[in-house]
Amino acid sequence: MSRHERASAMQGPAAELAHRLAREAEAVCRHYLSNGRREGRYWLVGDVDNNPGRSLYVRLRGADDAHGGAGKWTDAATGDHGDLLDLIAARKRLHTLRDTLDEARQFLSLPRPEPSITGRREPPAPTGSPEAARRLFAMAKPIAGTIAQTYLRQRGITDLRDCGALRFHPRCWYRGDEDDPRDRARDAWPALIAAVTDLDGAITGAHRTWLASSGEDKAPVSSPRRAMGHLLGNAVRFGGATDLLVAGEGIETMLSLRQIAPDLPMAAALSANHLAALRLPPTLRRLYIARDQDPAGERAHETLASRAADLGIDVAPLEPAHDDFNDDLRRLGCGALAARVRSQLVPEDAACFCA
């Protein structure tokens, strides 16, 4: 999560500590990534585990509020990125924002905040609200090396570059229902957390996929996928869309397409109804709609295609051979999927994004 997103989500201590760390970016790197070295304006190291190499780079100078400001880091091998609070959390294996802030204060030699006179904590966010979604995403961590990454690999999804919308929570609360007998359901499971954002990038909701402890499948509960917050019109986004976008229903569907076209901007609306209501960037000139092969998917395609055409946007369907594109990826393999999708793209897009 970027410093800007964290400030929007949490306000106060997290944003202030992120700014302080950015001003001491080189000192942070020398402490937590001691096997790296400085080259110009960057600190280079192998990964967040401090292995030697050059894959991960941290910017040491720049405006605090700039997209490429001091403290911003990216791992070119995994696509993980964030600010120095994210880096500290990943390096120290910290699973809560509170522990991360405590570690940052210790590094900066700052005292822990005194408890308020009344002893009251920040009031809880309303259940299922956008604020609850923002807090959940802030508490999660990058997915590299986690059960969430294991789960996606089981689904054939290995390339996770530019997937900052995805995070991992080791113990995400699951509330069972009448289909989850108490002796079968646990209070919390590991979960893949996806940020739902509007066209301006503000987090409006979150999607949770609860996972088995091995990461080899979803958790054995009746509803392993649930969303919260304001979803209508919004989506889980991969890449910044301006004139071109691929839109579909499921996260794994869109991640499957990204295995063959990682630079093509995509949006997962999370359901057929939400796909039909997806808000489109005003600069969009071409929209590809990745259809699911069922009646709901057909209706969503027709509705969204009609809306886009009314806005003067060129529309083209992307049709899987089986139920959806993740099914195609696992059954056909990357090569055959790439050939199938390439044949459905406008030639100039196929040449640019599926070379």
N, C-alpha and C positions, 0 to 999 in steps of 0.2 A: 504494500500500500504506500502511495507516495505521501510526501510530507503534506502536500495540499489536501489530499483526500483525508489524511489523518486529522488535520486541523478542522476540516469540515465535520468529520465524524465525532471527534472527541472534544475539541476546543480546550484551551487551557494548557495543562501540564505537558501533555504529549507534544503539542506543537512547539511550546517553548523549549523543551529539551531537545527536540529535533533541530531547532535553530542553533542552540548552543553547541551541539555536536558538530553541525556543519561548519561552524567557525573554527573548530579544532579537528577538521577532517583528517589531516595528515597524522596527528597524534592518535586519533582513533584507529587509523589503519595500522600504525606501527605497533599498537597494543594488541589489537584483535587479529590482525593479518600480518604477523611478524615475518612470515616466509615470503612476503611480497617485496616489491621495491618501487621506488618512485621513478617515473619516466615523464618528464615534462609536467603537465598539469594533472597527471593521473597516477594512481597507485594500482599496480598490476599484481595479480596473484592467481592461483589456479582455481579456487572455488571458496565458498563460504566456510569450508572446513579447514582453511589455511594451508592447503596443499600447494606446493610450488607450481608455477605455471603463469599463463598470461590470459586465461579465459575471462576472469572477472576483473573489471576495471571500475575504480572509484574516482569520481571527479573531485579534485582537491581545491579548486578555485571556481568562483562563479557566484552570481547573485543568488541569495538564499531562496527567493521565490521563483526563480527561473526553472523551466523544465529541465535544463541541463545544469542546474546549480550545484554548488559545492555539496558533497555528501551523497549525491545521486550515484547509484551503482547499477551495473548490469552484468549478468553472467552470460556471455555470448553462447556458451554451450547449452544452457538450459532455458534461456529466455527469462529467468528470474531477475527481478529488478526491484528497487525501492530506495528508501533513505537509510540513514545510519542506524535508526532504531530497528528497522527491519534486519539490517546486517547483524546487529548485536543479538537480536532474538534468534536468528538462524545460527550464528556462531556458537552461542551458549546453550542452544536447545531450550529456549524459554518459551513456554506455551501460553502465558497470560501477559496481557499488557502491563499489569501491575508489576510483575517480576522484571519485565523489560525496562520499565521506568526506574525501578530500584537499581538495576545494574547500571543504567546510564547515569543516575545521580552519584553512584559510587565512583564511577570513572571520572566524573566532573568534580568530585569532592564536594558535592552538594548535600545538605542535610535532607532527610526524608521529611515530607510535609507534616506539620503538626496536625493532629486530629482537631476537628472543629469543636467549639465550646459545647455545642449541643450534642456532639457525638453522632450526628446523623450523617449517613452516606448519601451520595448522589441518588436521587429517587430512581427507581427502576423504570425503564422504558415500557410503555404499553405493549403487551404481548402482541406479536405479529406486526408491529408498526415499523415504518421506515427507520426510526431511530434505533429500535431493537436490532434491525438488520445491519445498520451501520456499526453498532457496537459488536455484534457477532463477527463481522468481517474484520474489524480492528483487532479482535482477540485471536484470530486465526493466524497462521504462519505460511510462508511460501511452501509449495508442495514438493519441491525437489527432495528426494530421499525419503519421502513419507509413504504411508499406506495409500494415500490418494494417488500418488504416482504409480504405485504397484497396481492399483485397480485399473487405471487407465491403460497401462501396458497390457493387462489381460484383455482389454477391449481392442487391442491393436493400435493404440494411440501412444506414440513414443516421442513425437516432435511437439514440444510444448513452448516453443519460442513465442514471445509476445502474448503470453497468457496470464498477465497480471490480474485478470478478473477472477482467477481461481486460487483458492487457498485451502489449507487443511486445518481442521480442529481435532485434537486427539480425543476429546470427550465432549461431544455435543449432545445436549439434553434431548431425549426422545420421549414424548408423551404417548403412551400406548392408548389404544382404543379397545372396543369390545372384541375385536379380532386378534388382539394381542394378550393372551392369558398372562396373568401376572408372573407365573412361574417360568415363562418363556422370554419375557421382555426384560432387558436391562434398563437402568435409568439413563445411561449415556452410551453412545457408540462413537467410534471415529467417524469423521464426516468430511466429504469434499464440499467446500463452501464456494459458491459462485456469486459474485456481486452483480446485481441488476442495476443498470444505470439508465439515465435519460440521455437525450441528445447532447447535453452539455457535460456529461461525464459524472454527474452527481449520483451517488448511491441512493436508490429509492427502495431497494429490496434485496433479498438474498435467497438463493436456492440451496437446499441441503440434500446431499445424497449420503445416507448413512451406510457405513461399510462394515463388513465382517473384519474381525481383528487381524486376519491374515492378509487382507487387502485383495483377496482373490475373487470376491463377489460382494454384492450388496449385503447389508445386515439382514438377518432373518426376522424381519418385522413386517407388519402388514402394509405399511406405507413408507418404503425406504426413501422416497423422494417427496419433498414438500417445499413450498415456497412461502415467503412472507414479505410483507411490505406492499408498496404500490407497484403493481406489475403491468397494468394495462398501458399499452403503448411503449413500454420500455423493454429492455432485453439485456442478456449477458453478451457483452461485445468483445470481439477479438480484432484488434487493429482499428485504426481510425478511418471511418468511411467519409468520403467527400462526394466523388462522382460515381462510385461503383460500390455495390454491396451484394452479398449473398445472405439471404435470410431464410431461416428454417425454424423448426420446433425445438428439438432437443439439443442439449449441450454436447452429448457424445456424437450426434449426427454432424454438427458443425465442426467439431474437433476432427472427425474422420475426414471431412473435406479438406481441412487444413493440413493433413498429412501429405497431400499432393499439391496444394496451392497455399503455402504458409503466409504469403504476402497479400492474399486477397482478403479484404475486410469482410468480416462475417458477424452475424447477430443471431443468437438463439433466443426466441421469444418464449420458450418453455411449454407452450401448448398450442393446439390448433386455433383455439379462440383468440389467444393473445397474438398469434402470428397474423391473423386477419386484421387485428387492430393496431399493428406495429406502426409507430410514428416514423416517418422517413426523413432523412436530412434534406433540407431545402435545396442543396446543391446537387442532389442525386440525378444522374442521367441514365443509368442502367441498373436494373434490379434483377438478380437471379433468385428464383424462389425454389429452395430445395424441398421437394414434396415428400411427405410420407405416403406410402401406398395404402391408404385406407380412406373411407368416405369423409371423415373429419379433415384429413389432409387435403383432399380434393376441394372441399368447400372453402378451407382457409386459403388455398391457392387462388381460387376464383375471386374471392372477396378482395384479397390484397392486390392481385393483378389488376382488378378493375379500378381500385383506388389509385394505384400508381399510374395507370394509363390516363386517368382523369387529370393527373398532375403533369402530364407530358413526359413521363419516364418510360423508357423502353423496358419491356418485361420479357424474360425468358425463363421457362421452367428447367429445373435440373431433376431428372427422374432416376431414382435408383433401380437396379435390377431386381432387388428383393424388397423387404419391408421398408428399410431406410438405409442411409449411407453407412452407418456403422455395421449393419448386417452385411452390406457389400464389401466393406473393408476386410472383415474377418473371413468371409467366404471366398472372395475373389482375389484378395491381396492388393497391395498398393499399385502394382503395375497395371493390372486389368482395370482397377477403379480409375486410375489416371486416364487411361485410354477412353473409357466410357464418358468421363466428365469432359475431357478435352473435346470430344465430338459434339458436345452440347453447348459449348461456349462459343461466343462470337470469335472468329479467327484471331483478331488482334488481341483479345483477352487471353485466348489459349496460348498464343505465342509469348505473351508477357508473363503469365502467371503459372503456366504448366509446361515450361520448357524442359 
